[in-house]
């Protein structure tokens, strides 16, 4: 059990809060850039290719329109 003597109160002012929030924002930006560099996928889907003339098509949901899609072909 924690007694009142063991509890330390930490007080910070608005300048320190703003500085900490700026550091947090910078950290989130760094993480976002790193995730883009690492090419972490948004989602992994498994689809079958459909024949279409002399080529093939992969049908994806409309939410993926105008997005970059990378395809991995399994043997």
Backbone torsions as a table, in degrees:
resi	resn	phi	psi	omega
1	UNK	NA	138.0	-178.2
2	UNK	-89.9	129.6	178.0
3	UNK	-93.0	167.3	-179.7
4	UNK	-62.5	-31.1	179.9
5	UNK	-68.3	-29.5	-177.3
6	UNK	-80.6	-19.3	-177.9
7	UNK	-84.5	123.9	176.7
8	UNK	-107.0	135.2	178.3
9	UNK	-97.6	128.9	179.1
10	UNK	-110.8	124.6	178.6
11	UNK	-114.2	133.8	176.8
12	UNK	-127.6	151.4	-178.3
13	UNK	-94.3	176.7	-175.4
14	UNK	-64.9	-31.6	178.5
15	UNK	-65.2	-43.8	178.4
16	UNK	-65.1	-38.8	177.3
17	UNK	-62.1	-46.7	179.5
18	UNK	-62.4	-40.9	177.7
19	UNK	-62.4	-42.8	179.4
20	UNK	-66.2	-37.6	177.7
21	UNK	-66.0	-39.6	177.2
22	UNK	-63.1	-42.2	177.8
23	UNK	-62.9	-39.4	177.8
24	UNK	-63.1	-45.2	178.2
25	UNK	-60.3	-43.4	179.1
26	UNK	-63.7	-40.5	178.2
27	UNK	-62.9	-41.3	178.6
28	UNK	-65.0	-40.7	177.2
29	UNK	-61.9	-42.0	179.2
30	UNK	-63.5	-43.8	179.3
31	UNK	-63.4	-42.6	179.5
32	UNK	-62.1	-44.7	178.4
33	UNK	-63.1	-40.6	179.7
34	UNK	-64.5	-39.6	178.9
35	UNK	-64.5	-38.2	177.9
36	UNK	-66.6	-40.1	178.6
37	UNK	-66.8	-37.9	179.7
38	UNK	-75.6	-12.0	178.1
39	UNK	61.3	46.0	177.5
40	UNK	-71.0	125.6	-175.5
41	UNK	-71.1	149.0	174.7
42	UNK	-71.9	-39.4	-179.4
43	UNK	-160.0	150.4	176.6
44	UNK	-112.2	121.4	-179.5
45	UNK	-116.9	152.2	174.0
46	UNK	-119.8	120.0	-177.6
47	UNK	-132.3	158.5	176.8
48	UNK	-102.2	139.1	176.5
49	UNK	-78.1	144.1	-179.7
50	UNK	-113.0	133.8	178.1
51	UNK	-65.0	141.7	-179.8
52	UNK	-149.4	94.9	-177.1
53	UNK	63.5	-126.2	178.5
54	UNK	-92.1	10.7	-176.7
55	UNK	-131.9	-165.4	177.0
56	UNK	-137.9	156.4	177.3
57	UNK	-125.5	149.8	170.9
58	UNK	-120.0	122.8	-178.5
59	UNK	-93.2	124.7	177.6
60	UNK	-121.9	158.7	177.2
61	UNK	-60.0	154.2	-177.5
62	UNK	-59.7	-27.4	-178.9
63	UNK	-62.0	-16.8	179.4
64	UNK	-95.9	7.8	176.4
65	UNK	-62.0	141.7	178.3
66	UNK	62.0	26.6	175.3
67	UNK	-114.9	155.8	176.3
68	UNK	-80.4	128.0	-178.2
69	UNK	-121.1	131.9	175.6
70	UNK	-109.3	134.1	-174.3
71	UNK	-111.2	132.3	174.8
72	UNK	-111.6	123.0	-177.4
73	UNK	-99.6	121.0	178.3
74	UNK	-89.4	148.1	177.2
75	UNK	-80.8	NA	NA
